[in-house]
Amino acid sequence: MPGLFITLEGIEGSGKSTQAAALERGLQALGVPALRTREPGGTDLAEQIRTLILDVRQEPVHREAELLLFLAARAQHVRGKIRPALEAGRVVICDRFTDATLAYQGGGRWVDPTVLAVLNDWASGGTKPDRTYLIDVPATVGIARAKNRRGGAGIDRIEGEGAVFLEAVRAEYLC
């Protein structure tokens, strides 16, 4: 029996990870086999790519390079973790997926949505969520929460883009 694929979307600090963990605990308490994962990340290689993406660096990361890194992590994640879990009949709860690419690279980086749709489909091998939940908060709230979760210690490269960038991403999620 195929599993169920649930994704949670939203900007930094919106509460996706908190809600994903709560959903996983609730399903497990009911005896439902569940797997919680995240993007970028989810496998050893995809987590290494995540580090590359989020690391604050002097060299600018061009939007095309950023997009391809996200897609490489997704291709590895889908084939190494998501699909096998779904084929085993598990519920997969993923903190971000293809909608994040449309919002961040489309709304935030102005990459053509037609290009993003084709590349998302290719990288995911056509894997699509059964259900997606958007958790919406204003960018200022998300940034404040992101800073608090690390006890005030630095922010990553994407969080460092600031409120204007995250509001553009949020607007893309909401349309």
Secondary structure, DSSP 8 states (H G I E B T S, - for coil): ---EEEEEE-STTSSHHHHHHHHHHHHHHTT--EEEEESS-SSHHHHHHHHHHH---SS---HHHHHHHHHHHHHHHIIIIIHHHHHTT-EEEEE--HHHHIIIIIIIT---HHHHHHHHHHHHTT---SEEEE----HHHHHHHHHHHTTT----TTGGGHHHHHHHHHHHHH-
